[in-house]
Amino acid sequence: SAAATCGNGLSGTGDLCPAGKFCPSASALPVPCLSGHYCNASGLSAVSGPCAAGYYCLAGATRPTPTDNTTGNVCPSGHYCPQGSPRQVACPAGRYSGSAGNTRLADCLPCPRGMSCPSGGLSSATVPCRAGYYCPEGQVSDSPGQFACPPGHYCPEGSPEPVPCDAGTHQGVVGQSTCDDCPAGYFCAINASTTNATQCSGGIALPAACPSGHYCPNGTRFGAQFPCPVGTFG
């Protein structure tokens, strides 16, 4: 069939439709190639096809993989571009991508453990989990309420999970970044069978009273750690 021509809008003559545009039947003027598509030759009566996956095509693109940043470009990091994209789509909050040319949402990775991704379009995770909280992967907030550090544990900045208090220390309050020394007159022993509402085991929430026949200075790790000397009692 004959190549498509368009009127020049001034005289009654027509010209061959240029690349980057198309001319439907009886067009008065060339139509810029539609966003999300490309027009790779002259004389077209319709677009050539959709923009390639991993790229976005603005109006007037002449190829499915433009890189001129005027008619389109490769999909930038922090975004993805399915086939036929008129613009890049930002990775959602809670995800990120450090690579260019992504083609689907699955190319946006969950925010890594110990970090948060509070906004869309991120190419890296730069916000650590706030002290007193822990962040499994995929977090939007740096202080997720459902992941406040549980009793018996501490959570420094950037914690991917709660850390059990060591023997000789304890923590009875939610959302703490450190454990306290066991007070004098008490001992703080690890009980691996102890669990709490978040199913974290082994942490020490409350000190236990020093047993008879023993004494317990600050930081005592188990009840029988310091027997009373011979000739004394307690």
FENSULQUI-V284345 format. One line per field, one symbol per residue. psi: psi as a letter, one per 40 degrees, with the letter a starting at -180 (. if undefined). A space follows every 10 residues. Layout:
# FENSULQUI-V284345
psi->???
This chain:
# FENSULQUI-V284345
psi->iiihiiieed aeiiihhiie iigihfhdii hhhiieiige iifieiidai iiheiihihe heiegieeed eaiihiieii gihfheiihh hiieiiheii eieideehii hiheiigeii fheihehihi heiihiieid ieghdefihi ieiigihfhe iihihiheii heiifieiii ihiieiigih heehiadefh ieihdhiiih iieiigiheh didedgihih eii.
